[in-house]
Amino acid sequence: MTKINRLVIHGFKSFANKTELFFGNEYNCILGPNGSGKSNIGDAICFVLGRTSAKSMRAEKSSNLLWNGGIKKKEPASKGFVSIHFDNSAKEFPVPEEEVVVSRIISKDGNSKYKLNGKTVTRNEILDTMSAARIYPDGYNIVLQGDITRFVEMPTTERRKIIEEISDISVYEEKKHKAVLELAARKAGWGTPP
C-alpha cells in the first residue's frame, strides 16, 4: 500500500500560512472542531492528485480554492500550493527516486501548473504516474464528505458497479465482454472485431 510521508499546503482554502502534515506508518487521524479545516485537507489531497471539478472540492470555481483573506480580511493569496510526498522505496511509482513529490500550483485566474519531483509536467503525466500506484483523483480510494450518504442512498445497480470497480472485477468483466464478442465474430466467420 502506498504511503504518504507528508502533505504541504500554502494559500489553499483555509491554509493561509504554509502548513505541513507528517504521516506515520500506521493509521493517521485528523481531529478538530467544526470549521477547523479537516475537510480542506481532503480537498487538498484531491486537488494535488489532479481532480478538476471545483464543485467536488466544495468551491464554485477553481479560483475560489485560494485563501480569500479570511474573516479579518487580510491580503488574499495570489496563488495556492499543495504538494504530497509519497514513499517510493517499494518502487510502486515508475521513477527511480525514493520519494515521489507531486505538486500543484493554482493562480488567481484558476489555472494550474503541475510538478513531479520539481519538474513541470502535464496533468496527464501526473495521472499516469499515480495510476501506476493505483491512485486516482476521482477514485474510490478517497472518501469525501457526503460520499457515504450517497453510497447508501444510490440504487443497488450503481452500488454494485462501484464495488466491482473497487475490487477490480470490472477489469475482468471488460475482458470477458471483449472475449465474448471475439468468439461470436469468429463463429460468424467475420474474423476478429476491430
Secondary structure as UniProt FT lines:
FT   STRAND          3..10
FT   TURN            13..14
FT   STRAND          19..22
FT   TURN            34..35
FT   HELIX           38..48
FT   TURN            49..50
FT   HELIX           55..57
FT   HELIX           62..65
FT   TURN            70..73
FT   STRAND          79..87
FT   TURN            89..90
FT   STRAND          99..107
FT   TURN            108..109
FT   STRAND          112..116
FT   TURN            117..118
FT   STRAND          119..121
FT   HELIX           123..132
FT   TURN            133..134
FT   TURN            137..138
FT   TURN            140..141
FT   TURN            145..146
FT   HELIX           147..153
FT   HELIX           156..166
FT   TURN            167..168
FT   HELIX           169..187
FT   TURN            188..189
//
